[in-house]
Amino acid sequence: MNGKVIKSGVDRQKDSKPEGAEFVGAPMPYYLQIAPAYGLHAGYLPGYPASHGCIRMPASWARRFYYAAHVGTLLVIYR
């Protein structure tokens, strides 16, 4: 269309897109999936919970995790 958000909060698997529209996903550098629809990745840290489930980290941390982890690596998440 013209770069404007037509409808926010849609589900690509349930909602059809308007003609001429395109889906532009959010960047998630160094993404590691830890469960369906959840992962670890580099991203902005606003200082308060601001995610729908992903764990965002500084880019340097995310890069280290990305290259150190392998399928089956034990991950313990705690607060």
PASEBA-1860 file (N, C-alpha, C; in nm, 3 decimals):
! residues 79
1> MNGKVIKS> 0.086/-0.117/0.000/0.000/0.000/0.000/0.091/0.124/0.000 ~ 0.103/0.195/0.106/0.191/0.312/0.106/0.276/0.319/0.232 ~ 0.304/0.204/0.292/0.385/0.200/0.412/0.307/0.219/0.541 ~ 0.178/0.236/0.532/0.096/0.256/0.651/0.049/0.121/0.706 ~ 0.035/0.114/0.838/-0.020/-0.005/0.901/-0.171/-0.003/0.877 ~ -0.221/-0.108/0.814/-0.363/-0.115/0.781/-0.442/-0.171/0.899 ~ -0.389/-0.275/0.961/-0.453/-0.338/1.076/-0.343/-0.403/1.158 ~ -0.333/-0.369/1.285/-0.228/-0.428/1.370/-0.284/-0.548/1.444
9> GVDRQKDS> -0.194/-0.631/1.497/-0.234/-0.745/1.579/-0.297/-0.859/1.502 ~ -0.267/-0.871/1.373/-0.325/-0.979/1.295/-0.245/-1.107/1.310 ~ -0.306/-1.217/1.280/-0.242/-1.348/1.280/-0.229/-1.392/1.135 ~ -0.107/-1.406/1.086/-0.085/-1.441/0.945/-0.154/-1.571/0.907 ~ -0.172/-1.661/1.002/-0.231/-1.791/0.971/-0.383/-1.786/0.970 ~ -0.443/-1.684/1.029/-0.589/-1.676/1.039/-0.647/-1.562/0.954 ~ -0.578/-1.449/0.950/-0.630/-1.331/0.883/-0.575/-1.319/0.742 ~ -0.663/-1.284/0.647/-0.615/-1.263/0.510/-0.562/-1.121/0.498
17> KPEGAEFV> -0.469/-1.101/0.408/-0.414/-0.967/0.391/-0.487/-0.896/0.277 ~ -0.502/-0.766/0.288/-0.567/-0.690/0.181/-0.483/-0.696/0.052 ~ -0.548/-0.683/-0.061/-0.479/-0.686/-0.189/-0.373/-0.575/-0.192 ~ -0.254/-0.612/-0.236/-0.144/-0.516/-0.247/-0.063/-0.499/-0.120 ~ -0.107/-0.561/-0.010/-0.035/-0.548/0.116/0.074/-0.654/0.124 ~ 0.172/-0.632/0.207/0.276/-0.731/0.231/0.308/-0.737/0.379 ~ 0.346/-0.855/0.425/0.382/-0.874/0.565/0.529/-0.838/0.583 ~ 0.558/-0.752/0.679/0.695/-0.715/0.711/0.717/-0.754/0.857
25> GAPMPYYL> 0.793/-0.861/0.878/0.818/-0.908/1.014/0.918/-0.822/1.088 ~ 0.918/-0.834/1.219/1.012/-0.761/1.302/1.149/-0.826/1.294 ~ 1.256/-0.746/1.291/1.390/-0.805/1.288/1.421/-0.874/1.421 ~ 1.478/-0.992/1.415/1.515/-1.068/1.535/1.653/-1.129/1.513 ~ 1.758/-1.047/1.518/1.893/-1.099/1.496/1.930/-1.208/1.597 ~ 1.998/-1.309/1.550/2.047/-1.420/1.633/1.933/-1.495/1.703 ~ 1.823/-1.515/1.634/1.706/-1.582/1.691/1.734/-1.729/1.718 ~ 1.702/-1.773/1.840/1.708/-1.913/1.879/1.571/-1.952/1.933
33> QIAPAYGL> 1.504/-2.046/1.869/1.372/-2.089/1.914/1.386/-2.177/2.038 ~ 1.308/-2.143/2.143/1.311/-2.225/2.265/1.178/-2.299/2.285 ~ 1.076/-2.258/2.214/0.945/-2.323/2.214/0.868/-2.264/2.095 ~ 0.761/-2.328/2.052/0.686/-2.269/1.941/0.644/-2.125/1.975 ~ 0.679/-2.032/1.889/0.648/-1.889/1.903/0.725/-1.818/2.015 ~ 0.827/-1.881/2.071/0.909/-1.817/2.174/1.056/-1.837/2.141 ~ 1.135/-1.736/2.169/1.276/-1.750/2.141/1.361/-1.647/2.213 ~ 1.490/-1.660/2.192/1.589/-1.565/2.241/1.640/-1.490/2.118
41> HAGYLPGY> 1.661/-1.360/2.129/1.719/-1.286/2.017/1.767/-1.149/2.062 ~ 1.845/-1.086/1.978/1.891/-0.950/2.005/1.775/-0.854/1.987 ~ 1.768/-0.753/2.069/1.662/-0.655/2.054/1.673/-0.543/2.156 ~ 1.594/-0.441/2.133/1.590/-0.325/2.223/1.537/-0.367/2.359 ~ 1.602/-0.319/2.465/1.562/-0.349/2.603/1.509/-0.221/2.668 ~ 1.377/-0.204/2.675/1.321/-0.079/2.728/1.326/-0.065/2.880 ~ 1.359/-0.173/2.953/1.365/-0.166/3.098/1.237/-0.212/3.166 ~ 1.143/-0.262/3.088/1.017/-0.315/3.142/0.969/-0.425/3.047
49> PASHGCIR> 0.883/-0.516/3.092/0.834/-0.622/3.004/0.764/-0.561/2.881 ~ 0.810/-0.600/2.763/0.753/-0.542/2.640/0.759/-0.643/2.527 ~ 0.727/-0.767/2.556/0.735/-0.872/2.456/0.614/-0.963/2.469 ~ 0.585/-1.034/2.361/0.476/-1.132/2.364/0.529/-1.271/2.395 ~ 0.651/-1.279/2.446/0.704/-1.409/2.485/0.851/-1.427/2.459 ~ 0.909/-1.352/2.367/1.052/-1.368/2.340/1.135/-1.304/2.451 ~ 1.257/-1.351/2.462/1.353/-1.295/2.556/1.454/-1.216/2.475 ~ 1.454/-1.085/2.493/1.546/-1.000/2.419/1.673/-0.978/2.501
57> MPASWARR> 1.783/-0.969/2.431/1.914/-0.952/2.495/1.993/-0.848/2.418 ~ 2.096/-0.792/2.482/2.187/-0.707/2.405/2.247/-0.789/2.291 ~ 2.278/-0.724/2.180/2.328/-0.795/2.062/2.452/-0.878/2.091 ~ 2.543/-0.828/2.175/2.665/-0.905/2.203/2.633/-1.036/2.277 ~ 2.535/-1.033/2.367/2.494/-1.155/2.437/2.426/-1.250/2.341 ~ 2.332/-1.198/2.262/2.257/-1.281/2.168/2.352/-1.350/2.070 ~ 2.451/-1.279/2.023/2.547/-1.337/1.929/2.622/-1.453/1.994 ~ 2.666/-1.434/2.118/2.738/-1.540/2.189/2.650/-1.663/2.209
65> FYYAAHVG> 2.525/-1.644/2.253/2.432/-1.756/2.270/2.411/-1.827/2.137 ~ 2.389/-1.751/2.031/2.359/-1.807/1.900/2.470/-1.901/1.853 ~ 2.594/-1.861/1.869/2.705/-1.943/1.822/2.747/-2.052/1.922 ~ 2.707/-2.039/2.048/2.745/-2.140/2.149/2.643/-2.252/2.162 ~ 2.516/-2.223/2.137/2.410/-2.321/2.157/2.396/-2.413/2.036 ~ 2.358/-2.535/2.064/2.333/-2.636/1.960/2.201/-2.704/1.995 ~ 2.140/-2.770/1.900/2.015/-2.842/1.926/2.037/-2.935/2.045 ~ 1.950/-2.926/2.145/1.960/-3.009/2.264/2.030/-2.942/2.380
73> TLLVIYR> 2.085/-2.822/2.361/2.152/-2.751/2.469/2.050/-2.722/2.580 ~ 2.084/-2.753/2.705/1.996/-2.727/2.818/1.990/-2.577/2.842 ~ 1.870/-2.526/2.856/1.848/-2.385/2.882/1.761/-2.372/3.006 ~ 1.809/-2.298/3.105/1.734/-2.275/3.227/1.705/-2.125/3.234 ~ 1.578/-2.091/3.241/1.537/-1.950/3.247/1.482/-1.923/3.385 ~ 1.532/-1.821/3.448/1.480/-1.784/3.581/1.483/-1.633/3.592 ~ 1.411/-1.584/3.689/1.405/-1.440/3.709/1.475/-1.403/3.836
END
